[in-house]
Amino acid sequence: MPPDSAGTRGNPTPRPAARVIVLDGCGRVLLFRIELPGRENLRLWITPGGGLESGETHEQAALRELREETGLSDPALGPCVWTRRHAFWWIDEWIEQIERYYLRRAPGIVVKPPPIDVLKKEHLHEYRWWTIDEMMAAADTEAFSPRRLPELLRPLVDGCVPESPIAVGI
């Protein structure tokens, strides 16, 4: 649904969410391609994750989403390294997503996502492992979320984890 006739969107509905930055032993990050409902021309590569369910903590949501989207059931979850707030239209609702990003180093893992038809119900259309160099080379044709994802990942790939989460912007 577009903004109302006055051109305003009103107050967005807050939606807490948890995302996981999954890094393999080669410094690659696991990303899913999402197509936003009603805006199929807007494709983004995002980390695994999603909204919190009722009564769930961010950590519990991060592990649940990781299990649902990748098949990973190992409970090892690293620290929260980033935070992010952004507003967007999701189907017919104006949402302000408040995200926490957790680091998960996963050398030698095998991702076993559900069948593609199950992923598509979540608007996820494919997944792949990306290097920072591949993301930089694709910057003219692909969009990443957060927008500065390749730049933000470099310290994490190099082993530099912030002492407290940093706000990464949209």
DSSP file with accessible surface (Angstrom, degrees, kcal/mol):
  #  RESIDUE AA STRUCTURE BP1 BP2  ACC     N-H-->O    O-->H-N    N-H-->O    O-->H-N    TCO  KAPPA ALPHA  PHI   PSI    X-CA   Y-CA   Z-CA
    1    1 A M              0   0  138      0, 0.0     3,-0.1     0, 0.0    89,-0.1   0.000 360.0 360.0 360.0 130.0    0.0    0.0    0.0
    2    2 A P        -     0   0   99      0, 0.0     3,-0.1     0, 0.0     5,-0.0  -0.210 360.0 -69.9 -76.5 172.4    1.5    3.4   -1.0
    3    3 A P        -     0   0   49      0, 0.0     6,-0.2     0, 0.0     4,-0.0  -0.180  65.1 -93.0 -56.1 156.8    1.5    6.4    1.3
    4    4 A D    >   -     0   0   86      4,-2.2     3,-2.7     1,-0.1     6,-0.0  -0.051  46.5 -86.1 -68.3 177.1   -2.0    8.0    1.9
    5    5 A S  T 3  S+     0   0  136      1,-0.3    -1,-0.1     2,-0.1     0, 0.0   0.739 128.8  59.9 -61.7 -21.9   -3.3   10.8   -0.3
    6    6 A A  T 3  S-     0   0   79      2,-0.2    -1,-0.3     1,-0.0     3,-0.1   0.515 117.3-113.9 -81.9  -4.9   -1.6   13.4    1.9
    7    7 A G  S <  S+     0   0   56     -3,-2.7     2,-0.3     1,-0.3    -2,-0.1   0.584  77.8 119.7  85.9   9.9    1.7   11.8    1.0
    8    8 A T        -     0   0   76      1,-0.1    -4,-2.2    -4,-0.0    -1,-0.3  -0.734  51.9-157.0-106.9 160.3    2.4   10.5    4.6
    9    9 A R        -     0   0  121     -2,-0.3    85,-0.1     1,-0.2    -1,-0.1   0.492  33.6-140.5-109.2  -9.2    2.9    7.0    5.7
   10   10 A G        -     0   0   50      2,-0.0    -1,-0.2    -6,-0.0     0, 0.0  -0.264  51.6 -28.6  75.0-168.3    2.0    7.5    9.4
   11   11 A N        -     0   0  160      1,-0.1    83,-0.1     3,-0.0    85,-0.1  -0.692  68.6-126.7 -85.1 130.0    3.9    5.8   12.1
   12   12 A P        -     0   0   35      0, 0.0    83,-0.3     0, 0.0    -1,-0.1  -0.357  24.0-107.8 -73.0 154.8    5.5    2.4   11.2
   13   13 A T  E     -a   95   0A  66     81,-2.8    83,-2.5     1,-0.0     2,-0.1  -0.716  36.6-120.9 -79.5 123.3    4.8   -0.7   13.2
   14   14 A P  E     -a   96   0A  88      0, 0.0    83,-0.2     0, 0.0    -1,-0.0  -0.428  31.3-175.6 -66.4 138.8    7.9   -1.6   15.2
   15   15 A R  E     -a   97   0A  95     81,-2.5    83,-2.2    -2,-0.1     2,-0.2  -0.872  14.3-149.4-138.4 103.2    9.2   -5.1   14.4
   16   16 A P  E     +a   98   0A  57      0, 0.0    36,-2.2     0, 0.0     2,-0.3  -0.512  26.2 178.3 -69.9 141.8   12.2   -6.5   16.4
   17   17 A A  E     -aB  99  51A   0     81,-2.6    83,-1.5    34,-0.3     2,-0.4  -0.966  23.3-147.4-144.2 158.5   14.3   -8.9   14.3
   18   18 A A  E     -aB 100  50A   0     32,-2.6    32,-2.2    -2,-0.3     2,-0.3  -0.990  16.0-176.1-129.2 136.4   17.4  -11.0   14.6
   19   19 A R  E     -aB 101  49A  13     81,-2.8    83,-2.7    -2,-0.4     2,-0.4  -0.905  14.4-141.1-128.9 158.6   19.9  -11.7   11.7
   20   20 A V  E     -a  102   0A   0     28,-2.7     2,-0.9    -2,-0.3    83,-0.2  -0.985   4.3-149.3-128.3 127.4   23.0  -13.9   11.6
   21   21 A I  E     -a  103   0A   0     81,-3.4    83,-2.8    -2,-0.4     2,-0.7  -0.844  22.4-163.3 -91.3 103.1   26.2  -13.1    9.7
   22   22 A V  E     -a  104   0A   0     -2,-0.9     8,-1.9     8,-0.4     2,-0.5  -0.837   8.1-175.0 -95.9 114.6   27.4  -16.6    8.8
   23   23 A L  E     -aC 105  29A   2     81,-2.2    83,-3.8    -2,-0.7     6,-0.2  -0.930   9.6-151.3-110.6 131.5   31.0  -16.7    7.8
   24   24 A D    >   -     0   0   17      4,-2.3     3,-1.6    -2,-0.5    80,-0.0  -0.290  38.6 -89.9 -89.9-178.0   32.7  -19.8    6.5
   25   25 A G  T 3  S+     0   0   60     81,-0.4    -1,-0.1     1,-0.3    80,-0.0   0.602 124.2  57.5 -70.3 -10.0   36.4  -20.8    6.9
   26   26 A C  T 3  S-     0   0  104      2,-0.1    -1,-0.3   105,-0.0     3,-0.1   0.252 120.3-102.6-101.8   8.4   37.2  -19.0    3.6
   27   27 A G  S <  S+     0   0   18     -3,-1.6   105,-0.4     1,-0.3     2,-0.3   0.681  76.6 139.5  78.8  18.5   35.9  -15.6    4.7
   28   28 A R        -     0   0   88    103,-0.1    -4,-2.3   104,-0.1     2,-0.4  -0.678  43.5-140.5 -94.4 152.5   32.7  -15.9    2.7
   29   29 A V  E     -CD  23 130A   1    101,-2.8   101,-2.8    -2,-0.3     2,-0.5  -0.889  14.0-125.6-112.9 141.3   29.3  -14.8    3.9
   30   30 A L  E     + D   0 129A   0     -8,-1.9    -8,-0.4    -2,-0.4     2,-0.3  -0.757  36.2 176.1 -86.7 125.2   26.0  -16.7    3.4
   31   31 A L  E     - D   0 128A   0     97,-2.5    97,-2.2    -2,-0.5     2,-0.4  -0.961  20.9-148.5-131.8 149.4   23.3  -14.5    1.8
   32   32 A F  E     -ED  46 127A   0     14,-3.3    14,-3.2    -2,-0.3     2,-0.6  -0.909  19.7-128.1-111.7 143.8   19.8  -15.1    0.6
   33   33 A R  E     -ED  45 126A  25     93,-2.8    92,-3.1    -2,-0.4    93,-0.7  -0.815  29.8-170.5 -92.8 122.7   18.2  -13.2   -2.3
   34   34 A I  E     -ED  44 124A  17     10,-3.2    10,-2.4    -2,-0.6     2,-0.5  -0.885  15.1-155.7-113.4 142.9   14.9  -11.7   -1.3
   35   35 A E  E     -E   43   0A  37     88,-1.9     8,-0.2    -2,-0.4     5,-0.2  -0.989  26.3-126.3-114.6 122.4   12.3  -10.1   -3.5
   36   36 A L  E >   -E   39   0A  14      6,-1.5     3,-2.5     3,-0.6     6,-0.3  -0.492  33.1-101.6 -71.9 132.5   10.1   -7.7   -1.6
   37   37 A P  T 3  S+     0   0   17      0, 0.0    54,-0.4     0, 0.0    -1,-0.1  -0.262 107.1   9.3 -55.5 131.5    6.3   -8.4   -2.1
   38   38 A G  T 3  S+     0   0   68     52,-0.1     3,-0.1    -3,-0.1    -2,-0.1   0.399 123.6  70.6  79.8  -5.7    4.8   -6.0   -4.6
   39   39 A R  E X   +E   36   0A 101     -3,-2.5     3,-3.1     3,-0.1    -3,-0.6  -0.354  52.6 156.3-136.6  52.3    8.2   -4.7   -5.5
   40   40 A E  E 3  S+     0   0A 108      1,-0.3    -1,-0.1    -5,-0.2    -4,-0.0   0.691  70.3  65.9 -59.2 -19.2    9.7   -7.7   -7.4
   41   41 A N  E 3  S+     0   0A 150      1,-0.1     2,-0.8    -5,-0.1    -1,-0.3   0.609  87.5  79.2 -77.3  -9.2   12.1   -5.4   -9.2
   42   42 A L  E <   +     0   0A  51     -3,-3.1    -6,-1.5    -6,-0.3     2,-0.5  -0.862  63.6 174.0-101.3 101.7   13.7   -4.7   -5.8
   43   43 A R  E     -E   35   0A  91     -2,-0.8   100,-0.5    -8,-0.2     2,-0.4  -0.932   4.9-176.8-110.3 133.4   16.0   -7.6   -5.1
   44   44 A L  E     -E   34   0A  35    -10,-2.4   -10,-3.2    -2,-0.5     2,-0.6  -0.968  25.3-134.9-128.8 147.4   18.3   -7.6   -2.1
   45   45 A W  E     +Ef  33 144A   4     98,-2.5   100,-2.1    -2,-0.4     2,-0.3  -0.896  38.8 173.9 -98.4 122.9   20.9  -10.0   -0.8
   46   46 A I  E     -E   32   0A  16    -14,-3.2   -14,-3.3    -2,-0.6     3,-0.1  -0.873  32.9-107.0-128.2 161.1   20.4  -10.4    3.0
   47   47 A T        -     0   0    0     98,-0.4   -16,-0.2    -2,-0.3   -26,-0.1  -0.445  53.4 -83.7 -79.5 159.3   21.7  -12.5    5.9
   48   48 A P  S    S+     0   0    1      0, 0.0   -28,-2.7     0, 0.0     2,-0.3  -0.330  83.3  85.9 -59.0 146.5   19.6  -15.2    7.3
   49   49 A G  E     -B   19   0A   5    -30,-0.3     2,-0.3    16,-0.2   -30,-0.2  -0.879  39.0-177.8 150.2-178.4   17.1  -14.0    9.9
   50   50 A G  E     -B   18   0A   6    -32,-2.2   -32,-2.6    -2,-0.3    15,-0.1  -0.982  40.9 -30.8 173.3-170.5   13.7  -12.5   10.6
   51   51 A G  E     -B   17   0A   7     -2,-0.3   -34,-0.3   -34,-0.2     2,-0.2  -0.245  59.2-105.6 -71.3 153.1   11.3  -11.2   13.1
   52   52 A L        -     0   0   42    -36,-2.2     2,-0.2     4,-0.1    -1,-0.1  -0.531  29.9-134.9 -74.6 142.0   10.9  -12.3   16.7
   53   53 A E    >   -     0   0  108     -2,-0.2     3,-2.3     4,-0.2     8,-0.1  -0.545  47.7 -65.2 -88.9 163.9    8.0  -14.5   17.6
   54   54 A S  T 3  S+     0   0  134      1,-0.3    -1,-0.2    -2,-0.2     3,-0.1  -0.212 122.4   4.6 -53.4 127.1    6.0  -13.8   20.7
   55   55 A G  T 3  S+     0   0   80      1,-0.3     2,-0.3    -3,-0.1    -1,-0.3   0.460  99.3 132.0  79.7   1.2    8.1  -14.3   23.9
   56   56 A E    <   -     0   0   35     -3,-2.3    -1,-0.3     4,-0.0     2,-0.1  -0.633  50.6-136.3 -89.0 143.3   11.3  -15.0   22.0
   57   57 A T     >  -     0   0   61     -2,-0.3     4,-2.5    -3,-0.1     5,-0.2  -0.481  30.0-107.1 -84.2 167.2   14.6  -13.3   22.7
   58   58 A H  H  > S+     0   0   26      1,-0.2     4,-2.6     2,-0.2     5,-0.2   0.909 121.9  50.6 -60.6 -41.7   16.8  -12.0   19.9
   59   59 A E  H  > S+     0   0   89      2,-0.2     4,-2.3     1,-0.2    -1,-0.2   0.917 110.3  48.6 -64.2 -43.1   19.2  -14.9   20.4
   60   60 A Q  H  > S+     0   0  102      1,-0.2     4,-2.5     2,-0.2    -1,-0.2   0.913 112.7  48.6 -63.1 -41.3   16.4  -17.5   20.3
   61   61 A A  H  X S+     0   0    0     -4,-2.5     4,-3.0     2,-0.2     5,-0.3   0.908 109.1  53.0 -65.3 -41.2   15.0  -15.9   17.1
   62   62 A A  H  X S+     0   0    0     -4,-2.6     4,-2.3     1,-0.2    -2,-0.2   0.939 112.6  44.0 -60.6 -45.4   18.5  -15.8   15.5
   63   63 A L  H  X S+     0   0   44     -4,-2.3     4,-2.4     2,-0.2    -2,-0.2   0.905 114.4  49.5 -68.0 -39.9   19.0  -19.5   16.2
   64   64 A R  H  X S+     0   0   17     -4,-2.5     4,-3.0     2,-0.2     5,-0.2   0.952 113.2  46.0 -63.4 -48.4   15.4  -20.4   15.0
   65   65 A E  H  X S+     0   0   13     -4,-3.0     4,-2.7     1,-0.2     5,-0.3   0.907 111.8  51.9 -62.6 -40.2   15.8  -18.5   11.8
   66   66 A L  H  X>S+     0   0    2     -4,-2.3     4,-2.1    -5,-0.3     6,-0.8   0.933 112.5  45.7 -61.6 -43.7   19.2  -20.0   11.2
   67   67 A R  H  X5S+     0   0  122     -4,-2.4     4,-1.7     4,-0.2    -2,-0.2   0.941 116.0  45.9 -64.5 -45.5   17.8  -23.5   11.6
   68   68 A E  H  <5S+     0   0   91     -4,-3.0    -2,-0.2     1,-0.2    -1,-0.2   0.876 121.9  35.0 -66.1 -39.9   14.7  -22.8    9.4
   69   69 A E  H  <5S+     0   0   14     -4,-2.7    -1,-0.2    -5,-0.2    -2,-0.2   0.696 134.5  19.0 -91.9 -21.9   16.6  -21.1    6.6
   70   70 A T  H  <5S-     0   0    0     -4,-2.1    42,-3.5    -5,-0.3    -3,-0.2   0.537  91.3-120.2-125.2 -14.0   19.9  -23.1    6.6
   71   71 A G     << +     0   0   38     -4,-1.7     2,-0.4    -5,-0.6    -4,-0.2   0.423  63.8 143.3  83.1  -2.8   19.3  -26.3    8.4
   72   72 A L        +     0   0   20     -6,-0.8    -1,-0.3     1,-0.2    -2,-0.2  -0.587  19.0 168.9 -73.4 123.7   22.0  -25.4   10.9
   73   73 A S        +     0   0   92     -2,-0.4    -1,-0.2    -3,-0.1    -6,-0.1   0.417  33.3 121.2-115.9   0.1   21.0  -26.7   14.3
   74   74 A D        -     0   0   83      1,-0.1    -2,-0.0     2,-0.1    -7,-0.0  -0.473  60.0-142.0 -63.5 125.7   24.3  -26.2   16.2
   75   75 A P        +     0   0  101      0, 0.0     2,-0.4     0, 0.0    -1,-0.1   0.458  60.3 123.5 -75.0   4.0   23.4  -23.8   19.0
   76   76 A A        +     0   0   49    -13,-0.0     2,-0.4    29,-0.0    -2,-0.1  -0.510  32.8 168.2 -70.7 119.0   26.7  -21.9   18.8
   77   77 A L        -     0   0   41     -2,-0.4    27,-0.2    27,-0.1     3,-0.1  -1.000  21.3-145.2-132.9 129.9   26.0  -18.2   18.2
   78   78 A G        -     0   0   30     25,-2.3    26,-0.1    -2,-0.4     3,-0.1  -0.012  40.2 -57.6 -81.1-167.1   28.6  -15.5   18.5
   79   79 A P        -     0   0   68      0, 0.0    24,-2.3     0, 0.0     2,-0.6  -0.226  52.3 -99.9 -73.2 160.7   28.2  -12.0   19.8
   80   80 A C  E     +G  102   0A  26     22,-0.2    22,-0.3     1,-0.2     3,-0.1  -0.719  46.8 170.6 -75.4 120.5   25.8   -9.3   18.6
   81   81 A V  E     +     0   0A   0     20,-2.7    85,-2.2    -2,-0.6     2,-0.3   0.657  54.0  28.4-109.8 -24.1   28.1   -7.2   16.4
   82   82 A W  E     -Gh 101 166A   4     19,-1.3    19,-2.6    83,-0.3     2,-0.3  -0.964  53.9-161.6-136.4 156.2   25.7   -4.8   14.6
   83   83 A T  E     -Gh 100 167A  49     83,-2.3    85,-2.5    -2,-0.3    86,-0.4  -0.944  14.5-179.1-130.1 157.9   22.4   -3.0   15.1
   84   84 A R  E     -G   99   0A  17     15,-1.9    15,-3.4    -2,-0.3     2,-0.4  -0.975  14.1-165.6-159.0 139.5   20.2   -1.5   12.4
   85   85 A R  E     +G   98   0A 145     -2,-0.3     2,-0.3    13,-0.2    13,-0.2  -0.998  23.1 152.2-126.6 133.2   16.9    0.4   12.1
   86   86 A H  E     -G   97   0A  30     11,-1.9    11,-3.0    -2,-0.4     2,-0.4  -0.985  31.3-136.7-157.7 152.4   15.0    0.9    8.9
   87   87 A A  E     +G   96   0A  46     -2,-0.3     2,-0.3     9,-0.3     9,-0.2  -0.888  31.7 151.4-113.6 144.1   11.5    1.4    7.7
   88   88 A F  E     -G   95   0A  30      7,-2.3     7,-2.8    -2,-0.4     2,-0.5  -0.983  46.2 -96.1-161.4 161.6    9.9   -0.3    4.6
   89   89 A W  E     -G   94   0A  37     -2,-0.3     2,-0.5     5,-0.2     5,-0.2  -0.751  32.2-171.4 -84.8 129.2    6.7   -1.5    3.1
   90   90 A W  E >   -G   93   0A  68      3,-2.9     3,-2.0    -2,-0.5     2,-1.0  -0.961  65.2 -53.8-123.1 107.9    6.0   -5.2    3.7
   91   91 A I  T 3  S-     0   0   96     -2,-0.5    -2,-0.0   -54,-0.4   -55,-0.0  -0.434 125.7 -19.4  59.4 -94.0    3.0   -6.3    1.7
   92   92 A D  T 3  S+     0   0  109     -2,-1.0     2,-0.4    -3,-0.0    -1,-0.3   0.080 119.9  89.9-127.7  25.0    0.5   -3.8    3.0
   93   93 A E  E <   - G   0  90A  81     -3,-2.0    -3,-2.9   -80,-0.0     2,-0.7  -0.975  66.7-136.0-129.8 137.2    2.2   -2.6    6.2
   94   94 A W  E     - G   0  89A  38     -2,-0.4   -81,-2.8    -5,-0.2     2,-0.4  -0.806  37.7-173.7 -87.5 116.7    4.6    0.2    7.0
   95   95 A I  E     -aG  13  88A   8     -7,-2.8    -7,-2.3    -2,-0.7     2,-0.6  -0.906  28.5-154.7-120.5 142.0    7.2   -1.4    9.3
   96   96 A E  E     -aG  14  87A  52    -83,-2.5   -81,-2.5    -2,-0.4     2,-0.5  -0.952  23.6-155.3-110.5 108.1   10.2   -0.2   11.2
   97   97 A Q  E     -aG  15  86A   8    -11,-3.0   -11,-1.9    -2,-0.6     2,-0.6  -0.728   7.4-163.6 -88.4 129.4   12.5   -3.1   11.6
   98   98 A I  E     -aG  16  85A  43    -83,-2.2   -81,-2.6    -2,-0.5     2,-0.3  -0.942  21.7-169.3-113.9 105.7   14.9   -3.0   14.6
   99   99 A E  E     -aG  17  84A   5    -15,-3.4   -15,-1.9    -2,-0.6     2,-0.4  -0.744  24.0-163.8-108.1 148.0   17.6   -5.6   13.9
  100  100 A R  E     -aG  18  83A 105    -83,-1.5   -81,-2.8    -2,-0.3     2,-0.5  -0.994  17.1-150.9-120.9 131.5   20.4   -7.2   15.9
  101  101 A Y  E     -aG  19  82A   0    -19,-2.6   -20,-2.7    -2,-0.4   -19,-1.3  -0.913   9.8-163.5-106.5 126.2   23.1   -9.0   13.9
  102  102 A Y  E     -aG  20  80A   6    -83,-2.7   -81,-3.4    -2,-0.5     2,-0.4  -0.832  16.9-126.6-108.4 145.6   24.9  -11.9   15.4
  103  103 A L  E     -a   21   0A   6    -24,-2.3   -25,-2.3    -2,-0.3     2,-0.4  -0.730  24.7-179.1 -91.1 136.2   28.1  -13.4   14.2
  104  104 A R  E     -a   22   0A  17    -83,-2.8   -81,-2.2    -2,-0.4     2,-0.5  -0.917  12.0-158.6-136.9 104.5   28.3  -17.1   13.5
  105  105 A R  E     +a   23   0A 102     -2,-0.4   -81,-0.2   -83,-0.2   -83,-0.1  -0.762  16.4 174.7 -81.6 130.8   31.6  -18.5   12.3
  106  106 A A    >   -     0   0    1    -83,-3.8     3,-1.4    -2,-0.5   -81,-0.4  -0.523   6.8-174.4-140.8  68.5   30.9  -21.8   10.6
  107  107 A P  T 3  S+     0   0   93      0, 0.0   -83,-0.1     0, 0.0    -2,-0.0  -0.437  76.1   4.9 -66.5 134.0   34.0  -23.3    9.0
  108  108 A G  T 3  S+     0   0   77      1,-0.2     2,-0.1    -2,-0.1   -84,-0.1   0.646  91.5 151.2  72.9  17.6   33.3  -26.4    6.9
  109  109 A I    <   -     0   0   41     -3,-1.4     2,-0.5     1,-0.0    -1,-0.2  -0.436  38.9-142.4 -82.3 157.4   29.5  -26.3    7.3
  110  110 A V        -     0   0  103     -2,-0.1     2,-0.4   -39,-0.0    -1,-0.0  -0.984  16.0-139.7-116.5 122.0   27.0  -27.6    4.8
  111  111 A V        -     0   0   15     -2,-0.5   -40,-0.2     1,-0.1   -41,-0.1  -0.697  18.4-176.6 -83.3 132.6   23.9  -25.5    4.4
  112  112 A K        -     0   0  149    -42,-3.5   -42,-0.1    -2,-0.4    -1,-0.1  -0.651  11.4-178.9-128.0  72.2   20.7  -27.5    4.0
  113  113 A P        -     0   0   29      0, 0.0   -43,-0.2     0, 0.0   -44,-0.1  -0.253  35.6 -94.5 -67.7 162.7   17.9  -25.0    3.4
  114  114 A P        -     0   0   36      0, 0.0     5,-0.1     0, 0.0   -46,-0.0  -0.195  63.5 -64.1 -66.0 170.0   14.4  -26.2    2.9
  115  115 A P    >>  -     0   0   84      0, 0.0     4,-1.9     0, 0.0     3,-1.2  -0.181  52.5-109.4 -54.6 151.6   13.0  -26.8   -0.6
  116  116 A I  H 3> S+     0   0   86      1,-0.3     4,-2.8     2,-0.2     5,-0.2   0.827 117.5  60.1 -57.5 -33.1   12.9  -23.7   -2.7
  117  117 A D  H 3> S+     0   0   96      1,-0.2     4,-0.9     2,-0.2    -1,-0.3   0.876 106.2  48.1 -65.5 -31.5    9.0  -23.6   -2.6
  118  118 A V  H <> S+     0   0   63     -3,-1.2     4,-0.6     2,-0.2     3,-0.5   0.928 112.4  48.4 -71.3 -43.9    9.2  -23.3    1.2
  119  119 A L  H ><>S+     0   0    6     -4,-1.9     5,-2.2     1,-0.2     3,-1.7   0.904 105.0  59.3 -61.3 -40.2   11.8  -20.5    0.9
  120  120 A K  H ><5S+     0   0  106     -4,-2.8     3,-2.0     1,-0.3    -1,-0.2   0.811  93.5  64.9 -63.5 -27.0    9.7  -18.7   -1.7
  121  121 A K  H 3<5S+     0   0  159     -4,-0.9    -1,-0.3    -3,-0.5    -2,-0.2   0.786 105.7  45.4 -63.1 -25.2    6.9  -18.4    0.8
  122  122 A E  T <<5S-     0   0  113     -3,-1.7    -1,-0.3    -4,-0.6    -2,-0.2   0.216 125.0-109.5 -96.9   9.2    9.3  -16.2    2.8
  123  123 A H  T < 5S+     0   0   48     -3,-2.0   -88,-1.9     1,-0.3     2,-0.5   0.678  76.1 137.4  69.7  19.8   10.1  -14.4   -0.5
  124  124 A L  E   < +D   34   0A   4     -5,-2.2    -1,-0.3   -90,-0.2   -90,-0.2  -0.859  26.4 176.0 -96.9 129.5   13.6  -15.9   -0.5
  125  125 A H  E     -     0   0A  39    -92,-3.1     2,-0.3    -2,-0.5   -91,-0.1   0.633  57.7 -12.1-113.3 -19.6   14.6  -17.1   -4.0
  126  126 A E  E     -D   33   0A  75    -93,-0.7   -93,-2.8    -7,-0.1    -1,-0.4  -0.970  53.3-145.2-167.9 167.7   18.1  -18.3   -3.8
  127  127 A Y  E     +D   32   0A  87     -2,-0.3     2,-0.3   -95,-0.2   -95,-0.2  -0.963  19.9 162.9-138.7 156.8   21.2  -18.5   -1.5
  128  128 A R  E     -D   31   0A  82    -97,-2.2   -97,-2.5    -2,-0.3     2,-0.5  -0.972  38.8-105.5-164.7 161.8   24.9  -18.4   -2.1
  129  129 A W  E     -D   30   0A  41     -2,-0.3     2,-0.4   -99,-0.2   -99,-0.2  -0.821  38.8-164.7 -91.8 132.0   28.2  -17.8   -0.4
  130  130 A W  E     -D   29   0A   6   -101,-2.8  -101,-2.8    -2,-0.5     2,-0.2  -0.947  12.6-147.1-119.8 140.4   29.8  -14.4   -1.3
  131  131 A T     >  -     0   0   40     -2,-0.4     4,-2.1  -103,-0.2     5,-0.2  -0.604  32.4-113.4 -89.6 162.8   33.3  -13.1   -0.9
  132  132 A I  H  > S+     0   0   13   -105,-0.4     4,-2.6    -2,-0.2     5,-0.2   0.929 119.1  53.4 -61.7 -42.3   33.8   -9.5   -0.2
  133  133 A D  H  > S+     0   0  116      1,-0.2     4,-2.5     2,-0.2    -1,-0.2   0.898 107.3  50.9 -61.4 -39.8   35.5   -9.1   -3.6
  134  134 A E  H  > S+     0   0   78      2,-0.2     4,-1.6     1,-0.2    -1,-0.2   0.911 110.7  49.2 -64.0 -39.8   32.6  -10.7   -5.3
  135  135 A M  H  < S+     0   0    0     -4,-2.1     4,-0.4     2,-0.2    -2,-0.2   0.925 111.2  49.2 -65.1 -42.7   30.2   -8.3   -3.6
  136  136 A M  H >< S+     0   0  107     -4,-2.6     3,-1.1     1,-0.2     4,-0.2   0.918 111.4  49.5 -62.4 -41.9   32.3   -5.3   -4.5
  137  137 A A  H 3< S+     0   0   87     -4,-2.5     3,-0.4     1,-0.2    -1,-0.2   0.804 113.4  46.9 -67.5 -28.4   32.4   -6.5   -8.2
  138  138 A A  T >X S+     0   0   16     -4,-1.6     4,-2.7     1,-0.2     3,-1.9   0.394  78.1 108.1 -93.3   3.3   28.6   -7.0   -8.2
  139  139 A A  T <4 S+     0   0   61     -3,-1.1    -1,-0.2    -4,-0.4    -2,-0.1   0.756  76.6  53.6 -57.5 -26.3   27.8   -3.6   -6.6
  140  140 A D  T 34 S+     0   0  163     -3,-0.4    -1,-0.3    -4,-0.2    -2,-0.1   0.708 122.4  26.8 -80.3 -19.8   26.5   -2.2   -9.9
  141  141 A T  T <4 S+     0   0  113     -3,-1.9     2,-0.3     1,-0.1    -2,-0.2   0.597 117.2  53.7-117.9 -16.8   24.0   -5.1  -10.5
  142  142 A E     <  -     0   0   46     -4,-2.7     2,-0.4    -7,-0.2    -1,-0.1  -0.925  64.4-144.0-124.2 148.7   23.2   -6.4   -7.0
  143  143 A A        -     0   0   39   -100,-0.5   -98,-2.5    -2,-0.3     2,-0.3  -0.913  15.7-162.4-112.0 138.9   21.9   -4.7   -3.9
  144  144 A F  B     -f   45   0A  13     -2,-0.4   -98,-0.2  -100,-0.2     5,-0.1  -0.855  20.4-108.5-118.8 153.1   23.0   -5.8   -0.4
  145  145 A S  S    S+     0   0   10   -100,-2.1   -98,-0.4    -2,-0.3     2,-0.2  -0.991 109.3  34.3-130.9 123.4   21.5   -5.2    3.0
  146  146 A P  S >  S-     0   0    0      0, 0.0     3,-1.9     0, 0.0    24,-0.1   0.600  98.4-131.7 -61.4 158.9   22.8   -3.3    4.8
  147  147 A R  T 3  S+     0   0  181     23,-2.0    -3,-0.2     1,-0.3    -2,-0.1   0.821 105.5  48.7 -56.2 -35.4   23.9   -1.3    1.8
  148  148 A R  T 3> S+     0   0  103     20,-0.2     4,-2.7     1,-0.2     3,-0.3   0.070  74.3 132.2 -93.1  26.8   27.5   -1.1    3.0
  149  149 A L  H <>  +     0   0    0     -3,-1.9     4,-2.4     1,-0.2     5,-0.2   0.875  67.9  50.0 -51.4 -49.5   27.7   -4.9    3.7
  150  150 A P  H  > S+     0   0   13      0, 0.0     4,-1.3     0, 0.0    -1,-0.2   0.943 114.9  44.7 -57.9 -43.2   31.0   -5.5    1.9
  151  151 A E  H  4 S+     0   0  116     -3,-0.3     3,-0.2     1,-0.2    -2,-0.2   0.906 114.4  49.3 -64.4 -41.9   32.7   -2.7    3.8
  152  152 A L  H  X S+     0   0   14     -4,-2.7     4,-0.6     1,-0.2    -1,-0.2   0.822 108.4  54.0 -69.2 -30.4   31.1   -3.7    7.1
  153  153 A L  H  X S+     0   0    1     -4,-2.4     4,-2.8    -5,-0.3     3,-0.3   0.805  87.0  80.8 -74.1 -29.9   32.1   -7.4    6.7
  154  154 A R  H  X S+     0   0  106     -4,-1.3     4,-2.3     1,-0.3     6,-0.2   0.894  93.3  45.7 -50.9 -50.3   35.8   -6.7    6.2
  155  155 A P  H  4>S+     0   0   60      0, 0.0     5,-3.2     0, 0.0    -1,-0.3   0.912 114.1  50.1 -61.3 -37.1   36.8   -6.3    9.9
  156  156 A L  H ><5S+     0   0    2     -4,-0.6     3,-1.5    -3,-0.3    -2,-0.2   0.926 110.4  48.6 -66.4 -43.3   34.7   -9.4   10.8
  157  157 A V  H 3<5S+     0   0   42     -4,-2.8    -1,-0.2     1,-0.3    -3,-0.2   0.889 109.8  53.7 -62.2 -36.7   36.4  -11.5    8.1
  158  158 A D  T 3<5S-     0   0  109     -4,-2.3    -1,-0.3    -5,-0.3    -2,-0.2   0.431 124.7-105.2 -78.3  -0.2   39.8  -10.2    9.4
  159  159 A G  T < 5S+     0   0   48     -3,-1.5     2,-0.9     1,-0.2    -3,-0.2   0.548  77.0 135.2  91.3   8.2   38.8  -11.4   12.9
  160  160 A C      < -     0   0   81     -5,-3.2    -1,-0.2    -6,-0.2    -2,-0.1  -0.798  30.3-177.1 -95.3 103.3   38.1   -7.9   14.4
  161  161 A V        -     0   0   61     -2,-0.9   -80,-0.0    -3,-0.1    -5,-0.0  -0.865  28.4-117.0-100.8 128.6   34.9   -8.2   16.4
  162  162 A P        -     0   0   41      0, 0.0     4,-0.0     0, 0.0    -1,-0.0  -0.311  14.1-129.7 -64.5 148.6   33.6   -4.9   18.0
  163  163 A E  S    S+     0   0  206      1,-0.1    -2,-0.0     2,-0.1     3,-0.0   0.812  95.1  15.0 -67.4 -31.2   33.4   -4.9   21.8
  164  164 A S  S    S-     0   0   80    -83,-0.1    -1,-0.1   -85,-0.1   -83,-0.1  -0.964 103.6 -79.8-138.8 156.6   29.9   -3.6   21.6
  165  165 A P        -     0   0   57      0, 0.0     2,-0.4     0, 0.0   -83,-0.3  -0.235  42.7-143.8 -58.6 142.6   27.4   -3.6   18.7
  166  166 A I  E     -h   82   0A  79    -85,-2.2   -83,-2.3    -4,-0.0     2,-0.5  -0.857  16.1-118.5-108.3 142.1   27.8   -0.8   16.1
  167  167 A A  E     -h   83   0A  82     -2,-0.4   -83,-0.2   -85,-0.2   -85,-0.0  -0.689  28.2-172.1 -76.5 124.0   24.9    0.9   14.3
  168  168 A V        -     0   0    3    -85,-2.5   -20,-0.2    -2,-0.5   -84,-0.1   0.488  22.9-138.3-102.1  -4.2   25.4    0.2   10.6
  169  169 A G              0   0   41    -86,-0.4    -1,-0.2     1,-0.2   -21,-0.1  -0.123 360.0 360.0  72.3-175.7   22.7    2.4    9.0
  170  170 A I              0   0   83    -24,-0.1   -23,-2.0   -86,-0.1    -1,-0.2   0.786 360.0 360.0 -81.3 360.0   20.5    1.3    6.2
